[in-house]
C-alpha cells in the first residue's frame, strides 16, 4: 500500500484518514495530505506532500467507491471507518500471503523514513525535514527508523 511506503502513514493514520484530508479546495484529490492531529499520534498532524503513485491510487480508489464511500478513506462492511488494529491485521495477512517474514504494518513506514533520509540532502533538505514528514517530535525517534547501508558508508569514505 503506497500510503505506508510513499507517505509514511501509521496504521492509526490510515484508519483515521478522511477524504477531506486528501482533497484540495475543489473537492478533488489534491497534492498533499492535510493530516489532522485527531488522525495522528498525539499532536503529530502534518502536511504530507503526495507522491504521484499515492495520488493516482487515491484517485483510482475513490472512483471505484464513490457511490458508497463514507467520510473515511478506508471503511469496512460493518462501518464507515475502521480501527488501527484492523489495519495492522490487514497488513499482517497481506505480508504472510506474500511470504514476507518479519514484516508489519510499520514496515512500509520504516522504508519511507529510510528512503527519505537517504534522499533528503539531494534536494537541499535535512534530517529535520524527514522528522517533520514522519510526524516525530524528537529527531532521535526518526534516527531509530533509518536503516544503515554499509555500501553507502564505504562509498562516502572513499569520496572523502
Buried (B, 14 or more C-beta within 10 A) or exposed (E): BBBBBBBBBBBBBBBBBBBEBBBEEEEEBBEBBBBBEEBBBEEBBBEBEBBEEBBEBBEEBBEEBEEEBEEBBBBEEEEEBBBBEBBBBBBBEEBEEEEEEEBBBBBBBBBBBBBBBBEBEEEEBEBEBBBBBBBBEEBEEBBEBBEEEEEEEEEEEEEE
